[in-house]
Amino acid sequence: MTDSRQSSVLQALLSVDSKPQRDIPIRRLGVDFRIQALDGKTIHRIQEQCTHYTGKGGKREKVLDEEQFGALVIQRACLVPDWTAKELIDKYGTATEAILELLLAGEIAKLSSEILEISGFGDDEEDVKN
């Protein structure tokens, strides 16, 4: 790598915003949610939390609870709204339950997809889920 190229790459790495943020409009509610990128360690922990096994022996398979995965990704990545707000917890019990109760399936899919995209996974969500 040439010195100028090395310098350019190094400068890009040093000036990068490690947690990109984005506003996502939720048309049904008439508001924008503010999301931020998640690091790989956080996404991996959420995957582990949402994975269970079915079958026995050679037929044992990992199964990802996609609804739970989407809700937890949203809970961790949303800056606005704060899903741990006392009012939501008092009414729904947990942040995850509030997300699953208040957002439609398509809204959960849209938000989690946007979060994975700004976290560096682009459109290939399957890489995260496998």
Secondary structure, 3 states (H helix, E strand, C coil): CCHHHHHHHHHHHHHCCCCCEEEEEECCCCEEEEEECCCHHHHHHHHHHCEEEECCHHHCEEEECHHHHHHHHHHHHEEECCCCCHHHHHHHCCHHHHHHHHCCHHHHHHHHHHHHHHHHHCCCCHHHHC
